[in-house]
Amino acid sequence: MQPYDARTHHMPAFGAARAAFADGTDDPRRFLERCLETIEARESEVHAFVVTRIDDARRAADAATARYRAGIPLSVVDGMPVGLKDTIETADMPTQMGSPFFEGHESHRDAACVDALRRGGAVIVGKTVATEFAYGRQQGTHNPFDPSRTPGTSSSGSAAAVAAGMLPAALGTQLKSSILRPSSYCGTYGYKPSWGALSMAGVHPYSPSGDHLGSHAGTLDDAWTLARFISQEAGPEPGQYGLEGPETLPGAVRPKRLLRLYTPGWDRSIAPSKAAFESVLDTLRGGGVEIVEPASIPTLLAVEDDTFGAEACIDRIADFEMRWLFRGYRERGADLGDRVSASLKRGDAMTRDDYHAALRWKQLFRDHIAAAGSLVDGFVMPSSCGPASVGLDNFGDPVFGTPATCSGAPSVGLPLMTVNGLPQGVTLMGFHGADADLMAHAAWVVGHIMAS
């Protein structure tokens, strides 16, 4: 077991290296080689990757190095080593969705986010492990801090690769808590933008109206910079608005008032995690942040009450929206795992009216969160009920991730707690479309907590 300390654990930081690239004291090829050395040393234990393209990555890093030396980098991600969750299509690597049905599958195209990254000069290192269709069976990734424990759910490979120091950043997706929970268990910065802010074109869907593309990174700056660049270059989902704000992390801004959300997860949380989170809240209060209790104002209590229905709402919508796709896979002989099969069975039993009822509930939840915007600057909660559980198939509880996913609000997991010698995250949630404000608050929170 590799011990973890939230204050001392450091992961690769690409944004901090760009100045060294510019003055020639470092370069993208040397940065990549350090990542590859870590992959070589740790991949046999962690199993974060499905496939890598090392030679291609070196060529891309060499091209980026030449551009920096000439003073003409393509973008803020030029030379950044990146991993891609294996539900994201790539023209030069198979996209297998964690399913034997798609073993060796070649789509012969890049997803919109991958196309954007390539045009920006990013270095695509490989595809990271995903659970079956980002929902079902685990595919063997281990927690970097204790290989007997889960790395989390579907974006597990991306989180584990970053946490282990193999990459500065990787892309993941979230339907329930598939960015926030692996972020919590592995100790990364996990950023789930506002729904629709990043194009999902070329990413295998599970719930088209609920899936989010997001980032895992070793720094808050890299998490924002990667997502912000993709939103700029690939665009948002059709009819939605992309991320606004600076190319790199917004300046730190102290939030004045944060609503504490308990959700059903508080009663399910272990005592050491509760104590660690209370300590975080005390430190925020000491920095001048008012922590608001949901019972204090009816408008805020409505948000807390809604968190008890968020996961069921996500499930109902996903069950209905995925029917056509997974019916087809089943009819063509796919071996669907128990979770996917159960979802399909529930979806087959649903009616259009059932689906409409779930959509109406979701909209009401969004309305309640929007109404809270005049009273608080955002929301704070743990990212999980505890640190990573023993057993790779024990994904953990998604409860703390579902409010942001169901509502489409932006959220970010911050690796601020150490519980029983393992990482556990704190989630900040903001308001739809106000991602830059959320990240500015997150920058202040991280700086204040780490300095305290």
N, C-alpha and C positions, 0 to 999 in steps of 0.2 A: 504494500500500500504506500503510495506517495502522499505524504502529508500536505495539507492545504492550509494556507493562512491568507485571508482576504486582503490583508494589508501588505503582504510581501510577494504574493504570486504575481508574476508579470508574464505577459504573452507578447508575441511579436507586434510591433507598432509601426505600421507602414507610414502613416501620416507624419510621424516624428522623423522618419528616415528621409523624407523628400528633400529637406534642406541639405542633408549630406549628399544626396544624389546631385544636387545642383552645384555644390562646391567641389565635388569629385572625391570626397573622403569616403564615400560608399557608392554603390551602384546597384541597380536592380538584379544583376546577375549574382552578385555576392549575397544580396538579401535572399534571393531564391535558394542559393546553395545552403544557406543556414537552415532554411525551412526543410530542404531535402535531407539534410543530415539528421534532423529530428524525425522526419518520416522514416528514414532508414532505421533509426534507433528504436522507435516506439510503435510502428505500425503493426508489427507481429503481435503485440500485446493489445493494442487499442482496436484495431480493425475498423478504421474510420472510412476507408476508401473501397469502392467497388472496382474502380479502374483508375489508373493514372496514365498521363502522357508526358513523361519526364523529358524526352528529347524535344518535343514540341514546346514545352514550357521553357526549356533553356534557350531555344531559338527566339521565343517571344521576349524573354528577359534580355537577351543580347541586343535585340532591336530596340528595346526600351532604353538600355544603357547608352546606345549610340545616340538616341534622341536627346537624352539628358546632357550628354557631353557636348552636343551641338546647340544646347540651349533651347530646344524645341519639343519639350514633352507634349504629348497629345492631349492630356487631361490630368485631373487629380488622381485618377486610378492608373495612369500609365506605369507599368511595371509591377502592379500589385498582384502577388500570388493569391488566387481565389479558388475555392472549391465550390462545386455545384451539387446540390441535392439531386439524387438520381431519379427524380421525377421531372427534371428540367431537360428539355431536348438539346442535344448537341449534334452538329453535323459530322463530327470526327470521332465520336465515342458512342457506344451503345447507351440507350436509355431504357433501363429494365424495371423501374418502378418497384423494386423489391419483390417482384413476382416471377416465378418460373415460367409463367405464360409468356413473358416478354424477354426471356433469356436471349441475349445476343441481338435484341431489337435495334435496328438502325432507322432513325427517322429521316436522316439525310437533310436535316435543317437545324438551325440554331433557334432556340426560343428568343423572343424579343430581348429579354434581359441579357442573354449570352451574346447576341449580336451587338448590343450596346457596349458590353464590356470589351469585346474584341476590337471594336472601332475606337475605343478609348485607350487601347494598349495594355489592358489587364492581361495577366499571365494565368491562363486556365490550367491548373495543375491536374485536376481530375474530378471524378464524380464521387460524391460521398454517400454513405449508406443511408437508405431510407427504409422505413417499415413498408410492408406490403401496401401499395397504392397510397402511401402516407397515412394509413389508418390501421392496417392489420398487423400481421406477424412481424416480430422482431427479426433482424437479419444479422445479429451477432456482434454489434459494436459494444465495447466495454467502456465503463467509466474510466477516464484517465487517472483518477486519484485512488481508485480501488476497483480492480478488474472484476471483482465478484459482484459489483453493483451495476444497476442500469444507468445508461447515459441519458435516459429520457425516452421520449416517444419519437415521432417520425423524422424529425430533423436531427436525429442522434449523431449521425456521422459528421455533419457540419459542426455541431457544437463540440464534439469530442476532438476533432482535428484542430480546431482553434485553441481549445483549452490545453491540449497537449503540446502546443507550440509548433505544430506542423504548418500552420497558415496564419496570416494576420486576419483573414476574413473568409467567410463562406456564406452562400445563400441557403436559406431554408424556406419552408412554408408553414402556415398555421391555419388550422380549422378550429381546433379547441385551444390547445396550449402548446403546440408543437415547436414554437420558437421559445416561448417563455419557460417551459418546464425543462427542456434540455439546457437552456441557459442557466437556470437555477442549479441543476444537478452538476453541471460541468464548470460553472464559474465563469461564463462568458458574458459579454454585453450582447443581449438579444433584443433586437429592435423589430417590432411589428408595426409598420406604418398604418396610417388611416386606410380603411378599405378602399380599394380602387386606385390608390396613388401610384402603384407600380403595375405595369402591364403583366398579366398572367398568360399572355399568348405563348403557346409552346410549352406550358407547364401542365402536366396531367392533372385534370380536375378531380376533386371529390365532391365539392359543393361549389359550383361556380359563383353563387351569390355570397359565399362565405369564406372562400379560400383567400389567404393573404400571402404575398411574397415579402420576405424580410431578410434580415442579415444577422449573422453571428460575427463577432469581432473581439479582438483582444483589447481594444480601446473604444470608448464611446465615440471618439472622432472618426475612427475607421467604420464603425457601424453606420453612422449617419452619412459619411462621405460616399460609401458604396451605394446605399439606397438612394441618396439624392442624385447621384450621377445616373443611375439606371432610370429613375423617373424622368430626368431631363432628356436623356437620349432615346429611351425606348417609349416614353410617354406613359400615361396612366391607362387604366381600363377604359374602353370606349364610353364616352359620356361623363367621365369623371375628371377630377382635377388632380394634377400632379403635385409633387412636393414643392412648396415654396421655401425660400430661405437661402442662406449662404451655401456655397459649395462644400465648405468644411464646417465643423461643428460650431453652432451659434455660441456666442459669448454667454458665460454663466449668469443666470438671473435667479435670485432667491424667490421661491414661491412664497406668497404671503399666507395662504390658507390651503391646506390639503385635507380632503375628506378621507378619513380612514374607512375602508371597506372591509367588513368582516367576512362576508359571503358564507356559504355553508362550510367553507374550508377551515374557518377558525376552530370550530369544534372538532374537526378531524386532525388538527395539527398537534404535533408532539410538544411536550412541555419545553424542552430546550430551544425549539424554534420559536415558540411564543416569547420566551424570555429574550432571545436575541433580537426579535422584531421590536419588542417594547423598548429595548435599549436604543435601537435606531430611532424610534419615535422620540425618545427623551433627548437624544442628541440633536434632532431637528428642532425640537422645542427650544433647546438651549441656543440655537442659532437664530431664533426669532420667527420660526415657522409655526403658525397656529395649526394644530391638529384638531380637526372638527369631527365630532361624533355624529353618526348618521341620525340618531334619535333626536338630535337637537332641533331640527327643522323638518317639517313634513316633506318639503321638496327633496331633501337629501335622503330621508328615510325611504322615499319611493325608489331611489336608485338602489339602496341596500336591499330592499325587498325583492327587486327585480333580479338581483344576482342569484336568487334561489331558483329561478326558472331558466337561466341563460343556457345551461348545458342541454336541458331537454329541448329547448327551442332549436339550438344548433343541430341536434340529432334529427329532429323531425324534418327540418329543411333539407339536410344532407341526404337523409334516407330517400326522400322524394326525388331530389334532383339527380341522384346517381343511378336511378333505376335503369334507364335506357342503356347506359354504358355497361354496367355490370351484368345486366341480363344478357347482353351480347357476348361478353366474355364467357359467361357460364354456358351459354348455348354452343359455344365453339370449344368447349372442353376445358376451360380454365379451372385449375384447382384453387378455389377461393378459400381463404382461411376462415376461421370461425367468426371473427369480428365482422369481416366484410360480408360473409353469408348472412349473419344475423341482421345487418343493416339492410341488405337487399330484401330479406323476408319482411322486415318492418315496412320498407318502402312499397313493396307489392300490396300491402294491406291498406295503404293510405289512399285517400281520395283527394281530388283537387281542393275541396272545401277544407280538408285537414291542412293542406299546404297553405292555403290562404289564411287560415287561422293563425298558423305559426308566423307567417309574414306580418300579420297585423300586430301580434305580440312583440315581435322584433322592432317594429317601428315605434311602438309605444315605449319600449325600453330606450331607444335612441332619443325620443322626445324628452324622457325624464332626465337623461344625462345632459342633453342640451340645456334644459332648464336650470340645471345645477351650475352652469357656467357663469351665471351672474352672482353666485354665492361663494364659489371656491375656484382656485387656480388649477385643480387637478385632484387626483385620487392616489392613494398609497395603500399597498397591501403586500403581504409576502408573495413570492412567485410560486411557492409550492408549500405543501403541508409539512415538509421536513426535507432533509437532505436525501440523496439517492438511496433507494431501497436495494436490499440484497436480491439478486436474481435478475437476469437480463430480460426476462419476460414480464417482470413487475414494473410496468411503465410508470406507475404512480398515479396520482389523482390530478385531473385537469382543472379542478374547480377554480383556482385563482386566475387561470388564463381566459376562462370563458366570458367574463364580462366585456373585456375589450374586443374579443373576436365577435361575439354576438352583436354588439353595438357598432362595430366598425371603428371604434375609437383607437387612436394610436397608443401604443404602450411600449415600455422599454424595461427589460430586466437588468438590474444592476447587481454585480457580484460583491455585495457589501457585508455578508454575514458568514461566519464560520460556525458550524453546528456539528458537534461530535467529530471534529477534525475534518469535516467535509464542507464544500461550498453550499451555500443556499442564497438565493437572490431576493431582492426587494423590487417590486414592480411599481413604477409610476405610470399612471394612465392619464391621458389628456382628453382633448376634445377634437372631434372629427375635423380634419383640415388644418388644425393648428399644431402640426408636428414640430415645427421649429420652436414654438413656445415650449412644448414638452421637453425637447432636447436641451434647451437653455436651462430649464429647471433641473433636469437630470444632471447637467454639468455642475450646477451649484451643489446639488445634493451629494454627488460623488466627492467633490472637492472638500466639502465641509465634513463629511463623515470620515474620510481618509485622514484629514488633518486633525481630527479630534482625539 
